[in-house]
Amino acid sequence: MKKILTLTESELIGMVRRIAEQVNLNDYSAEDFYDVFFQVFRQWISERLGEDSKKYPMSLLLKKYGPEFAEQKGLIHRGSRSEFDSSHYSLEHYGKELVRKSHYTLPSSYKEEKFTEKYAKAIPHFVSMLELPSFINLTFMENEPNRVRVNINVNYDEWLKSPNKYNVSEHRITEKLKKIFEDFGGVDFGNPAHGEVELTYNSYNNDRESEWVKKELNKNIKKAIRELPLGHYLHSIRFKPSSSGGDISLVFKDRAGYDTKRRMTEQSRELLKTLGYGPNLTLDYT
């Protein structure tokens, strides 16, 4: 049974802020959180000991006053640990805790202007410079400023029927796009906290691939192959998608000899050609 939780306006705002902080923490490195910890700890120890705090090595101060500091700041210890620990991993963890509990505000160079708005007119032109085939279409999503995701949409049927061999590499397409924006748009890609643009990609739509398998492969291609003169020698027909298109594999019954397999494979390849498929859809036997 589902439970319905009722939140006050202030509780909802607080929850949203905590979620936003958690996401933003991912933009910072371990060194940033070491710095957070030591800045807050030095301020705290200075208020406690005054100028005398400068007389002692940091290792001694951490050993002697670290547990009290953690308790006063309400820090949660790392993992299953129940006591203060000054290892690098724990200091990074404590630094994050200090930020989450609003004892420290991380500096940032976040830009409020969205990448897709700033380059709205340039994006179509820069995409055209990729010279992508007609079966590939790019769309851009930016839910947060300068966190951009490129959707690489592929018309699967058109890809397989293309007369030219083409390997769809989402990574290569994205890297080329970045290079164009860097060279012609002066865009710096990297960490949004550093004032840069984070650009990632989504793979081509697997739903279109599944739709092609369901409507074309299973209903038309497999049926046509089995209706060939030597089709009764087939045990099954398998398909495996790949970055270069797709591979059909004919699995024969034990009584099928080498010559039968060879002729059936050649006939099946010719069939694919008559159905309009090109080199991005291969066929062989196992």
Summary of the structure (lengths in Angstrom):
residues: 286
radius of gyration: 29.8
end to end distance: 50.8
largest distance: 95.4
contacts: 751
relative contact order: 0.08
helix: 52%
strand: 16%
